[in-house]
Amino acid sequence: MSMLTPPGMGGKYRIRGDKYPRMRPRRKRGRLALAAVASVAALGLIGWGTLQLVDVFTGGGDRTPATGTTADCRPRTSTAVHTVALPEPAGITVNVYNATRRSGLAKTTADELRKRGFRIGDVGNAAEEFDKKVKGAGILLGPASALNTSLPVLATQLAGAERRTEAGRKGTDLDLIIGDGFRTLTARPAADRALTELSAPDPAADAPKKACPRERTG
């Protein structure tokens, strides 16, 4: 036994002169590893919670409810066609009135509308309230119920015409009042295209546009 060894301490606590006895037990590495894992998990939870708060206050970054992924900015071709129930020209009666100083416009215009499938009612000069007072191409006049039905259909035949409705007007007939700016009806091919687009609008055109990141060119 060394002279430096305290009485009653032998065995592993015996001082041999080249090293000293360890008076406390070694730290367990398992506890250190567990503490490290717990720290990483806590940081992960904090980060996840931060992202959730950001989503709440920013609207989720344009995420879709189904997948939670960001919106795809690539152009898509839609195959779905949403039709709008509108009356056919054959179901619309149009009265044609001339409010200009040029004679014969009401008859020639009515004849052309008849060729395009519209039913023609009265043809003649405009009433005093409109006579020589319509500066544009014309006025399309009808009952309130025609605002989103027959009026848009007739409007495809005369681009730039003003649309008006009269409260309390009886019947379903429409009036086409020719103004000083009138030259001719819209060309039939263009009018037919406008009528087709009106009946089957492109859903992509009405979809809200989302901001997409710009591509770098340099």
N, C-alpha and C positions, 0 to 999 in steps of 0.2 A: 504494500500500500504506500502511496506517495505521501510525503509529509504535508502536501497541500490538500489532501483529501480530508474533508471534515469527518469527524467521528460518526459512525453509523451509516456512511454513504459509501457503498462499495458497488461492485458489479458494474453496471453501465454508467454509474455516476463517478466512477473512479477516475481521478485525474492522473493522466500519464505524463504530462509535461508538454505534449505536442498539440493537444486540443482540449477544449473546455466542455464540461457537461452542458447539454441543452436543458434548461430548467423549465421550459414550457412546451407543451405538445405542438407538433407541426400543424399549420393550417391545412384544412382539408380542401383539396382542389375542387371537389364536387360543389362546395358552396360557392366558390368563385364562378364556376361555370353556370350554376343556376342563377346567380345574380346577373351575369352577363345576358343570359337568355331573357330574363325578366325585363332588363333595361331595353333590349331590342324590341320586345313585344310592346312595351309602353310607348316607345317612340313611334312604332307602327300605328298604334291606336290613335295617337295624337295627330299623326299625318292624315289618317283616314277621316278623322273628325273634321280637320281643317278643310279637306276637299269637299265634304258634305256641306259645310257652311258656305263655301264658295259657290257650289251648285245652287244652293237656295237663293243666294243674293244675286246671282248672275243669270239665272234661268236655265242652268244645266248645260250651257255651251251648245245649244241646239242639239240636244240628245234626243233620240227617238225613244218612246216609251217601251217599245218591244225589245230592243236589243241593248239600249243604253250606250250605243256608239254614236259618234258624231255624225252629222248629216253628210251625205255623199254629195259633193259638188259637181260630179260628173254629169254631163247632159244625158237625159234619158228620153227615150221615145215611148210615149204612152200609146197603148193600144185600146184603151177604154174610150168609148164615145158616149158622152152624156147629151141626150137629145132634150130639146126644150119644146114643149107642146105649144105650137103656134098655129093659127088658122092658115089654111091654104089660100092662095090668091082667089081661087074660085068661090071661096066662102066670104069674100070681102066685097062689099058694094061701095063704089067710089063715085062721088059727084064731082064733076070737073067744072071749075068756074074760072073765067078769064078776068083778071083785075088790071090788065094792061090796055094800052091804046092799040095794040096789034090785034087785028081781027083774025079769026080762024084758029087761034091757039087751043081753045077748049076742045074743039072737035078733033083736031089732029092728035092731040094728047090723049083724048078718050079712046080714039081708035087704036092707038098703040098700046094702051093699057089693056084693052080688050084682047089684043093679040097675045099679050103676056099672061092671060088667064084670069084677069080681074073682071068682076061684074061691074057694069057701068049703070049709074042712075041718071041723075039730072046733068045736063050739059048746057052751059050758057055763060052769061056775064055774071061777075061777082056782085054781091050785095053792096049797097052804098057804103057800109062801114069799111069795106075792103077795096072798093073800086078806086084805082089809081093811087092806092096807099101802101101797096106791098112792094118794098124796094128789093128784097132778096129774090131768090129763085122761086120761092113759093111757100105756102103755109099748108100744113097737114092738120086738119081739124077733126076732132071726134069726141065721143063721150069719155068720161073718166075711166071706164072699164077698158078702153082701147089703148091706154097709155103703154102697157107692156105686152100687148097682144097684136092687134091688127095695125096699129100705127107704125111700129118698127118694120112690119112686113112691107107696108106701102112706102116707107122711107128708103128702102133699098132701091126703089125705082127713080128717086129724085134726090141725089146727094146734095146736102146743104140746105134742104128744106127745113123750115122751122116747124116743130111739133107743138100743138096746143090741144088742150081738152076743155070742154065746157061742162061745168057742173049742172046737173039737171037735164042735160040733153037726152032726149028719148031716142030709142033705136040704136042700131049698131053701124049705120052708114058713116062713111068718112068723106070729108070734103078736101079736094086738092084745089087750092086757090093759087093760080099762076101769077107770079110777080114779075116786076120789071127785069130782074136778073135772070129770068128763065131763058135758056137757049134751046135745050132739048132734054128729054129724059136721059137718065144714065144708060150708057150702052148696055144692050141686053146681056152680053156675056159677063160683064162686070156686075150687073144687077143680079144675075143668077148665082154668081159666086158669093155675093154678099148675102143672098137669101139662104144659101147652103150653110154658110158660116153662122148665120143667125140661128138656124135650126139645130146645128150640131157644132157648138163652139168647142175650141181646143181647150181642154182642162188645164194644160200646162200654162196657157196664157193668163189664167186667173189665179194660179198658185202664187202664194207669197214668195218673193225672192229672198234668198238667204245670202248673207255676205260670205264669200269664200276667200281664202287666202290667195294673194296674188303670186303668180309664178315668177321666179327670178329668171331674168333673161341674160344676165351677165355674171 
